[in-house]
Amino acid sequence: MPDAIIPTQNFRGISLRTVLSQVQFTKGQDIVCSAISTTEVDCEPGDLFIPEAEDHTDLLSRCQAAIERGAAAILTEQLLPLAIPQAIVPDAREALGIISHAIVGNPSAKMRTIGITGSHGKTATAMLVASVLEAASQACGVISSLGYSDSIEQVSTKCATPRSPKLAWWMSRMVKNKAAAAVIEMSSQGLSQRRTAGTSLDIAVLTNLRNVHTSEHGSAANYLAAKKRIFSHLKPGGLAIINADDHRSRQLLESLACPTLTVGLHAEADISARVIDRSIAEQRFTITAGDETIQVRSRIIGDAHVANCLSAVAVGLSLGIELSTIVRGIENVTYLPGRMQRLEVGQEFGVIVDAASTPDTLAIALKTARRVTKGRVLLVFSASGEKNRDARPMLARVAEQGADLAVITSGNPRRESPREITHQLLDGFHRPAKAHFIPTRAEAIRWALGHAQPGDCVLICGHGDRTSHLVGTHKVRHDDREVALTWLYESGQRELAKPQLKIFG
């Protein structure tokens, strides 16, 4: 389904005056539409044309092209010299979302809808919540960076939060398939660009507010404002779930007028956890909610995973699911693709693949690996091109401080020079002569694996579950897990079945 078109389910159409709170019309008192398009090439006769708000290049000619293809009306933020009816709104992207969802019957009003945002842990929490619902025999749809599911069919993707027409379309499919709930990952970009407009939530989860994406939002204030927008999507009486261990998230509590639930591993919270023991293969921890305490055994390790589990517990309990069922759902998630994903084929050292690509996430991954490793931690890491340039020296500093051996390599350079990225990383090392540099990522992984000894851990960071990277404008196939597993198999280790990388594991 293209972003541009919403298939109509209401043949009589919808009234823009009814669904939009702020709108002016150039002809008549209303516009009724049953289908929309956002690109002129996809426009069909009778469509309401809403040009993409972020692209103001030659807006008039684009609208004229849409009219030539049959557009019946135009919706924009400015009056244009056109003969056909126009709807003028203060925010076209907001209007696009509201209209998209209205045309397909406002699906979020027909399901329990859970939105999840935060600096880290969005995808993991979404998968845990989906598994909890599955354990409770409640069909659910999922929108996340691992893929989109309408509760029956699923597709892979790398865009966590699609544009509002596509989001509305997927949610309408969930309703058609009689899904009881929808779990939606809401990125800061998705929220700030109004991709989630028109979606109403029963529960909003904020996992944390740790690193600030100023390169994407311009300032820390803009980033925090984008994250906070998730709470504006709550239905009357909707619930906010907040991580009490995260001080920035905790500071939001006083400003929220909605009911709240707090979760925490360290801070006082409504739902809490305590780690019992942890190895590279698994961890055990208890969860306490009210007077009930229950033990959880998870093959995914680290405090970050415990925090994500707590958020999933809070969602499950608020939906009326018993704690024992919630724990079964959590334990059913044995791995998360590219997120502290352990590769085990019988070797005498640990191998973990993680998506960590910022100083904060890399520090968390290194700390987790260090806690369960008796020997050395060997790190393979990189910095993506055209993103977070200012953070590269700090990323390298974290690598130098947290790993016994750090290997710099290339990873998704895009149109940047890999050599320049490497120089910026080396600037962060206090002792750059101790850093290893192997430009080809697959060779760097094989080199680190070849130097691992019994009891060591090889931590491969920066790529996660991606299966390709961009070198210039060329997409080059590469999967860290595939490279590592192939080396382990060929080195004579005992072969086990490769994991099936589906949304639900």
C-alpha positions in Angstrom: 0.0 0.0 0.0 1.6 3.3 -1.0 1.8 6.2 1.5 -0.2 8.3 -0.9 -3.6 6.6 -1.0 -6.2 5.6 1.5 -8.7 3.0 0.1 -12.2 4.2 0.9 -14.4 2.3 3.3 -17.1 5.0 3.5 -18.6 5.5 0.1 -20.5 8.6 1.2 -17.3 10.2 2.3 -16.4 12.2 5.4 -17.0 15.9 6.1 -13.8 17.9 6.7 -15.8 20.4 8.8 -16.8 17.6 11.0 -13.4 16.0 11.6 -11.2 19.1 11.6 -11.4 21.6 14.4 -9.6 24.4 12.5 -10.4 24.7 8.8 -11.5 27.3 6.3 -13.0 26.7 2.8 -12.6 28.8 -0.3 -15.9 27.5 -1.9 -18.9 26.5 0.1 -19.1 25.5 3.7 -17.5 22.0 3.6 -15.6 19.5 1.5 -16.7 15.8 1.6 -14.0 13.2 0.6 -13.8 9.5 0.5 -10.1 9.1 -0.7 -6.9 11.1 -0.4 -3.6 11.3 -2.1 -0.3 13.0 -1.0 1.6 12.8 -4.3 0.3 14.1 -7.6 1.4 11.0 -9.5 -0.9 8.9 -7.3 -3.8 11.2 -7.5 -7.0 9.7 -8.9 -10.3 11.3 -10.0 -12.3 12.5 -7.0 -9.4 12.5 -4.5 -8.7 15.2 -1.9 -5.0 16.1 -2.6 -2.9 16.9 0.4 0.7 17.6 -0.7 3.5 16.5 1.6 3.9 19.3 4.1 7.7 19.0 4.3 8.1 19.6 0.6 7.1 23.1 -0.4 9.0 23.0 -3.7 6.8 24.3 -6.5 3.6 23.7 -4.5 1.4 25.3 -7.1 2.6 23.3 -10.0 2.2 20.1 -8.0 -1.4 21.0 -7.1 -2.1 21.8 -10.8 -0.7 18.4 -11.8 -3.0 16.7 -9.2 -5.9 18.6 -10.7 -5.1 17.4 -14.2 -5.2 13.9 -12.8 -8.7 14.5 -11.3 -8.2 15.9 -7.8 -11.6 17.3 -6.6 -10.2 19.5 -3.9 -6.9 20.6 -2.3 -5.9 20.8 1.4 -2.9 23.0 2.2 -1.7 25.5 4.8 -1.9 28.5 2.3 -4.3 29.8 -0.2 -3.4 29.0 -3.8 -4.7 30.6 -7.0 -6.7 27.6 -8.1 -10.3 27.3 -9.3 -11.2 24.1 -7.4 -12.3 24.0 -3.7 -9.5 24.4 -1.2 -9.4 23.6 2.6 -6.9 25.8 4.5 -5.6 24.4 7.8 -2.8 25.5 10.2 -1.1 22.1 10.1 -1.5 20.0 7.0 0.3 17.0 8.5 -2.0 17.0 11.5 -5.0 17.2 9.2 -3.7 14.4 7.0 -3.5 12.1 9.9 -7.0 12.9 11.2 -8.5 12.5 7.8 -6.7 9.3 7.0 -8.0 7.6 10.2 -11.5 9.0 9.7 -11.8 7.6 6.2 -11.0 4.1 7.5 -13.4 4.4 10.4 -11.0 5.6 13.2 -9.6 2.1 14.0 -7.9 3.1 17.2 -11.3 3.7 18.7 -12.2 0.0 18.0 -9.2 -1.6 19.7 -7.0 -1.3 22.8 -4.2 0.9 21.5 -0.8 1.0 23.1 1.8 3.6 22.0 5.5 3.3 23.0 8.2 5.9 22.8 11.5 6.6 24.4 15.2 7.0 23.6 15.9 3.3 23.9 13.8 0.1 24.3 10.8 1.0 22.1 11.1 -2.0 19.8 11.9 -4.4 22.6 9.0 -3.2 24.7 6.7 -3.5 21.7 7.7 -7.1 21.1 7.3 -7.9 24.8 3.8 -6.4 25.0 2.8 -8.2 21.8 4.0 -11.5 23.4 2.1 -10.8 26.6 -1.1 -10.2 24.6 -0.5 -13.4 22.6 0.0 -15.3 25.9 -3.4 -14.0 27.0 -4.9 -15.2 23.7 -5.6 -11.6 22.5 -4.8 -11.1 18.9 -2.8 -7.9 18.3 -1.3 -5.9 15.5 2.2 -4.4 15.7 3.8 -1.4 14.2 7.6 -1.3 14.9 11.0 -1.0 13.4 11.1 -4.8 13.0 8.0 -4.9 10.9 4.2 -4.2 10.6 1.7 -6.9 11.5 -2.1 -6.8 11.1 -2.3 -9.8 13.5 -2.3 -12.2 10.6 0.1 -11.0 7.9 3.4 -9.2 8.5 6.0 -7.4 6.5 9.6 -6.3 7.4 10.5 -2.7 7.5 13.1 -0.3 9.0 10.7 2.6 9.5 9.3 2.4 13.0 6.5 4.9 12.5 5.0 5.1 9.0 3.3 8.1 7.6 -0.3 8.6 8.8 -2.0 7.2 5.7 -0.1 3.9 5.9 -0.5 3.7 9.7 -4.2 4.2 9.4 -4.4 1.6 6.7 -2.5 -1.0 8.7 -4.7 -0.3 11.8 -7.8 -0.7 9.7 -6.6 -4.1 8.7 -6.1 -5.0 12.4 -9.8 -4.1 13.0 -10.8 -6.1 10.0 -8.9 -9.1 11.4 -10.7 -8.7 14.7 -7.5 -7.8 16.6 -8.1 -6.9 20.2 -5.2 -4.5 20.5 -2.6 -2.5 18.5 0.9 -2.0 19.7 2.5 1.0 18.0 6.2 2.2 18.3 6.2 6.0 18.1 9.6 7.5 17.3 10.4 11.1 18.1 10.5 11.9 14.4 7.2 10.2 13.9 5.6 12.2 16.7 7.2 15.6 15.6 6.2 15.0 12.0 2.6 14.2 13.0 2.7 10.7 11.5 0.7 9.6 14.5 -2.0 12.2 14.1 -5.4 10.7 14.2 -4.3 7.8 16.5 -5.8 7.7 20.0 -4.2 5.7 22.7 -5.5 3.7 25.8 -1.9 3.5 27.1 1.2 5.6 26.4 4.6 4.1 27.5 7.7 6.2 27.9 10.7 3.9 28.3 13.3 6.6 29.0 14.7 10.0 27.9 18.4 9.4 28.0 20.1 10.6 24.8 19.0 13.7 22.9 18.8 13.6 19.1 19.7 17.2 18.5 20.9 16.4 15.0 17.4 15.3 14.0 15.3 17.8 16.1 17.6 20.9 16.2 17.6 21.2 20.0 17.1 19.2 23.2 13.9 21.1 23.9 12.4 20.1 20.5 13.4 16.5 21.1 11.7 16.4 24.6 8.7 18.2 23.2 8.4 15.5 20.5 8.5 12.7 23.0 6.0 14.4 25.3 3.5 14.6 22.4 2.6 10.9 22.9 0.5 11.9 25.9 -1.6 14.2 23.8 -2.8 11.0 22.0 -4.3 9.5 25.1 -8.1 8.9 25.2 -10.0 10.3 28.1 -8.9 8.3 31.1 -5.9 6.9 29.2 -2.9 5.7 31.2 0.7 6.9 31.1 3.5 4.4 32.1 6.7 6.0 33.2 10.2 4.6 34.0 10.9 5.9 37.5 14.6 5.0 37.1 15.0 7.7 34.4 15.1 11.2 36.0 14.0 13.0 32.8 11.0 10.8 32.5 10.2 11.1 36.2 10.2 14.9 35.9 7.3 14.7 33.5 5.0 13.1 36.2 4.0 16.4 37.7 3.0 17.9 34.4 0.7 15.0 33.4 -3.0 15.3 34.1 -3.7 11.6 33.2 -3.5 8.5 35.4 0.0 7.2 35.7 1.9 4.0 36.6 5.6 4.0 37.4 8.0 1.1 37.0 11.5 0.8 38.3 14.5 -1.5 39.0 16.2 0.9 41.3 13.8 3.8 42.2 10.7 3.4 44.2 7.8 2.6 41.8 4.4 1.1 41.5 5.8 -2.0 39.8 9.4 -3.0 40.7 12.0 -5.6 39.9 15.0 -7.2 41.6 17.7 -9.1 39.8 18.4 -12.5 41.4 21.3 -13.8 39.2 22.6 -13.3 35.7 24.9 -15.2 33.3 25.7 -14.7 29.6 23.0 -17.3 28.8 20.1 -16.0 31.0 19.0 -13.9 33.9 16.5 -14.4 36.7 14.6 -11.6 38.4 11.5 -11.0 40.5 8.7 -8.6 39.6 6.5 -7.1 42.4 3.2 -5.5 41.7 1.2 -4.7 44.8 1.1 -7.7 47.1 2.2 -10.1 44.4 5.8 -11.1 43.6 6.7 -13.5 40.8 10.0 -14.8 39.3 11.0 -14.3 35.7 13.6 -16.3 33.8 14.7 -14.6 30.6 17.3 -15.6 28.0 17.8 -11.9 27.2 20.2 -10.3 29.7 20.8 -6.8 31.1 19.1 -4.2 33.3 17.7 -2.5 30.1 15.8 -5.7 29.3 14.4 -5.8 32.9 13.2 -2.2 32.5 11.5 -3.1 29.2 9.9 -6.2 30.9 8.5 -3.9 33.7 6.9 -1.7 31.1 5.3 -4.7 29.5 4.1 -5.9 32.9 2.5 -2.5 33.5 0.7 -2.7 30.2 -0.5 -6.2 30.8 -1.8 -5.5 34.3 -3.6 -2.3 33.1 -5.3 -4.5 30.5 -6.5 -6.9 33.1 -4.1 -9.7 32.3 -3.0 -11.9 35.2 0.6 -11.6 36.3 1.4 -15.3 35.7 0.2 -15.0 32.1 2.2 -11.8 31.6 5.4 -13.6 32.8 4.7 -16.4 30.4 4.5 -13.9 27.6 7.8 -12.3 28.7 9.6 -15.7 28.9 8.3 -16.6 25.5 10.5 -13.9 24.0 13.8 -15.8 23.9 15.7 -13.2 21.7 15.2 -9.9 20.1 16.8 -9.5 16.6 19.9 -7.4 16.9 19.3 -6.3 20.4 21.7 -8.0 22.8 21.2 -11.0 20.7 23.4 -13.9 21.8 24.8 -16.2 19.1 25.4 -19.7 20.5 26.7 -22.7 18.5 28.6 -24.4 21.3 31.7 -22.1 21.3 33.6 -21.4 24.5 33.2 -17.7 24.4 30.2 -15.4 24.2 29.1 -13.6 21.0 26.5 -10.8 21.2 25.1 -8.6 18.5 23.6 -5.3 19.4 22.3 -2.2 17.6 24.1 0.2 20.0 25.3 3.2 18.0 25.3 6.1 20.5 27.6 6.7 23.5 24.7 5.9 25.8 23.5 2.7 24.2 27.1 1.5 23.7 27.9 2.1 27.4 24.8 0.0 28.4 25.8 -2.9 26.1 29.4 -2.9 27.3 28.3 -2.8 31.0 25.9 -5.7 30.4 28.6 -7.7 28.6 31.2 -7.0 31.3 28.9 -8.2 34.1 28.5 -11.6 32.6 32.0 -12.1 31.2 34.9 -13.7 33.2 37.5 -13.0 30.5 37.9 -10.1 28.2 35.3 -8.0 26.3 36.3 -7.7 22.6 34.3 -4.9 20.9 33.7 -4.4 17.2 32.0 -1.0 16.6 31.4 1.7 14.1 29.6 5.0 13.5 27.0 5.5 10.9 27.6 8.1 8.2 25.6 11.4 8.1 24.3 10.9 11.7 25.5 12.1 15.1 28.8 13.4 13.9 29.5 15.3 17.2 29.0 12.2 19.2 31.7 10.1 17.5 34.6 11.0 19.8 32.5 10.2 22.9 31.4 6.9 21.2 35.1 6.0 20.9 35.9 7.1 24.4 33.1 4.8 25.7 34.6 2.0 23.6 38.1 2.5 25.0 36.9 2.7 28.6 34.5 -0.3 28.4 36.3 -2.8 26.3 39.5 -4.7 26.7 40.1 -4.6 23.0 38.3 -2.3 20.6 38.1 -2.7 16.8 37.0 0.2 14.7 35.4 -0.7 11.5 33.0 0.7 8.8 29.3 0.5 9.1 26.6 2.2 6.9 28.9 5.1 5.9 26.3 6.4 3.4 27.9 9.3 1.4 30.5 10.1 4.0 34.1 9.0 3.7 34.7 6.0 6.0 38.3 7.3 6.5 36.9 10.6 7.8 34.5 8.8 10.2 37.4 6.7 11.5 39.5 9.8 12.1 36.7 11.3 14.1 36.4 8.1 16.2 40.2 8.0 16.8 40.0 11.6 18.1 38.0 10.2 21.0 40.7 7.7 22.1 43.1 8.8 24.8 45.5 6.1 23.5 44.6 5.8 19.8 47.6 3.5 19.1 45.8 0.8 21.1 42.8 0.9 18.9 42.5 -1.6 16.1 41.2 -0.5 12.7 39.9 -3.0 10.1 37.9 -1.2 7.4 35.9 -4.1 6.1 33.2 -4.9 8.6 33.0 -8.7 7.9 36.8 -9.0 8.3 36.7 -7.0 11.6 34.1 -9.4 13.0 36.1 -12.5 11.9 39.3 -11.0 13.3 37.7 -10.4 16.7 36.2 -13.9 16.8 39.5 -15.4 15.9 41.2 -13.6 18.8 38.6 -14.6 21.4 39.7 -17.0 24.1 37.5 -19.2 26.4 35.6 -17.1 28.8 35.8 -13.9 26.6 32.9 -12.1 25.0 32.8 -10.6 21.5 30.4 -7.7 21.4 29.5 -6.6 17.8 27.8 -3.2 17.9 26.3 -0.7 15.6 24.4 -2.7 13.0 21.9 -4.7 15.0 19.4 -6.6 12.8 20.2 -4.7 9.6 20.9 -6.9 6.6 22.5 -4.2 4.4 24.3 -0.9 4.6 24.8 2.0 2.3 28.1 2.8 0.8 27.7 5.9 -1.2 24.3 5.3 -2.8 24.8 1.6 -3.2 23.1 -0.9 -0.9 25.6 -3.6 0.1 24.3 -6.8 1.7 25.8 -7.4 5.2 24.4 -9.0 8.3 26.6 -9.1 11.4 24.8 -12.2 12.7 25.3 -14.1 9.4 29.0 -13.2 9.3 29.6 -14.3 12.9 27.5 -17.5 12.6 29.3 -18.5 9.4 32.7 -18.1 11.0 31.6 -20.1 14.1 30.3 -22.9 11.9 33.3 -23.0 9.7 35.7 -22.9 12.7 34.3 -26.3 13.7 31.9 -25.4 16.4 28.7 -27.4 17.0 26.0 -26.2 14.6 22.6 -25.3 15.9 19.6 -24.1 14.0 19.8 -20.4 12.9 17.1 -18.2 14.5 14.1 -17.4 12.4 14.0 -13.6 12.3 10.3 -12.9 12.4 8.6 -10.1 14.2 7.4 -12.4 16.9 10.6 -14.4 17.1 
